[in-house]
Amino acid sequence: MGKLDGKVALITGGNSGIGLTTAKLFIAEGAKVVITGRNQTTLDSVAEELGSNVLAIQADAADPASMENAVSQAVAAFGGLDIVYANAGIASSTPLGGTALSVFEEVLKVNVTGVFFTVQAALPHLKEGASVILTGSTRATDGAPERSAYAASKGAISSMARVFVSELSPRGIRVNTVVPGATRTPIWKKSTSEETAKLEAAQARTIPLNRMGDPEEIADAVLFLASDESSFVQGAEITVDGGARSAPLGAPIYRQ
């Protein structure tokens, strides 16, 4: 038996990276999965790869009407929703003194407003005891240069999750956040394998466990929060970052 047998999950940003890895894991654990993304080509490819237990829908998480349409298609295909993984997000450089308003606002629109309206679109179809999972980031607290909009957006996720908990607990719906650190996804890939390896090595020196994470390790945390194994976990943040957030001075760069 799978941990998600008979459950239906919606994953935004499910056509690549952590979202795609999570979709594969959910299906392996018995769920039917609806994934959304902006890129029709990658959506088609994923749908072909994952088969009849996935429904791939082109949708823009930052557009409430688009998400409402995606949720309607999901419900028509598979019934009500047991799991919502509001994972879609973007990361743009927004250096102080050199950032256009449109770039800054787009990050907040996708990463904050988009998450809110994803959950709102799903709300009428969430079953009693459903699980809502949000994606935070260690960037919310690490002060990385040129990441003001992204850091602010992920800090907002933590704040918004607390309000969701208050509003959804009467229906037994759980709301938790997974906070990934540096993870090997396509977003990190450089033009050559040598450049990618160099970047990963540099990142590893800032992480107590001395390596970047794998998307499967993030997906495992999401699975825990999606499953009945976390039935009394409410309003939690699970950080999956090799210790970078909790013990930064334990990183190899500081060791003698």
Secondary structure, 3 states (H helix, E strand, C coil): CCCCCCCEEEEECCCCHHHHHHHHHHHHCCCEEEEEECCHHHHHHHHHHHHHHEEEEECCCCCHHHHHHHHHHHHHHHCCEEEEEECCCCCCCECCCCCCHHHHHHHHHHHHHHHHHHHHHHHHHEEEEEEEEEECCHHHCCCCCCEHHHHHHHHHHHHHHHHHHHHHHHHCCEEEEEEECCECCHHHCCCCHHHHHHHHHHHHCCCCCCCCECHHHHHHHHHHHHCHHHCCCCCCEEEECCCCCCCHHHCHHHCC
